[in-house]
Amino acid sequence: MTTGTGRVLLATRNAKKLTELRRILGPQVTVLGLADVPDFPEEPETGATFAENAIDKAVQAAAATGEISLADDSGLSVDALNGMPGVLSARWSGRHGDDAANLALLLGQLHDVPDERRGAEFVCALALAVPGAEPLVEHGRWRGRIVREPLGHNGFGYDPVFVPVEYDDPARTSAELEPAAKDALSHRGRAIGAMLPTLRRVLGISG
């Protein structure tokens, strides 16, 4: 891989994901979103795994823009639902990105599941694509359980019903954590941490 420009394109229109990545990477890296580059046709997510979807998005963005590109595909895997909603997490209710509907459906499906069987984990696959090079993927997982009603106003997606193992006693959902605490533990934070040495090398950033 060649040395980059000190900036990276995160292939998303999710403002909260952009904020999270900018916070984790700090001021040395300029993080662009899809709204910051010329429009290009975005293919639907059809992969069977988080990694397949992340690679497809990153490669597509790099090819269309010429930018070093990151893309993540992440979601919630619930033990009692045999790993679902999984790659369907963002559109579990049928409408992509409808957090309230997704939460309501999930809690309804788990209504009769006892507390001891409500284990779950967040999963993130993060892909890095440099034009002309093979993409790389790193993974992050965050174990916890699903509570019976949403709590907290930070975060997004399933954060209000997910209690991480690190905050189980006393119980605090991911949406109740301060951003720095979440970044240090989350599935996305762990995937970014694993990718960071490679990303720094590609962007020519020392330290």
Rosetta blueprint (number, residue, H / E / L):
1 M L
2 T L
3 T L
4 G L
5 T L
6 G L
7 R E
8 V E
9 L E
10 L E
11 A L
12 T L
13 R L
14 N L
15 A H
16 K H
17 K H
18 L H
19 T H
20 E H
21 L H
22 R H
23 R H
24 I H
25 L H
26 G L
27 P L
28 Q L
29 V L
30 T E
31 V E
32 L E
33 G L
34 L H
35 A H
36 D H
37 V L
38 P L
39 D L
40 F L
41 P L
42 E L
43 E L
44 P L
45 E L
46 T L
47 G L
48 A L
49 T L
50 F H
51 A H
52 E H
53 N H
54 A H
55 I H
56 D H
57 K H
58 A H
59 V H
60 Q H
61 A H
62 A H
63 A H
64 A H
65 T H
66 G L
67 E L
68 I L
69 S E
70 L E
71 A E
72 D E
73 D E
74 S E
75 G E
76 L E
77 S E
78 V E
79 D H
80 A H
81 L H
82 N L
83 G L
84 M L
85 P E
86 G H
87 V H
88 L H
89 S H
90 A H
91 R H
92 W L
93 S L
94 G L
95 R L
96 H L
97 G L
98 D L
99 D H
100 A H
101 A H
102 N H
103 L H
104 A H
105 L H
106 L H
107 L H
108 G H
109 Q H
110 L L
111 H L
112 D L
113 V L
114 P L
115 D H
116 E H
117 R H
118 R L
119 G E
120 A E
121 E E
122 F E
123 V E
124 C E
125 A E
126 L E
127 A E
128 L E
129 A E
130 V L
131 P L
132 G L
133 A L
134 E L
135 P L
136 L E
137 V E
138 E E
139 H E
140 G E
141 R E
142 W E
143 R E
144 G E
145 R E
146 I E
147 V L
148 R L
149 E L
150 P L
151 L L
152 G L
153 H L
154 N L
155 G L
156 F L
157 G L
158 Y L
159 D H
160 P H
161 V H
162 F E
163 V E
164 P E
165 V H
166 E H
167 Y H
168 D E
169 D L
170 P L
171 A E
172 R L
173 T L
174 S H
175 A H
176 E H
177 L L
178 E L
179 P H
180 A H
181 A H
182 K H
183 D H
184 A H
185 L H
186 S L
187 H H
188 R H
189 G H
190 R H
191 A H
192 I H
193 G H
194 A H
195 M H
196 L H
197 P H
198 T H
199 L H
200 R H
201 R H
202 V H
203 L H
204 G L
205 I L
206 S L
207 G L
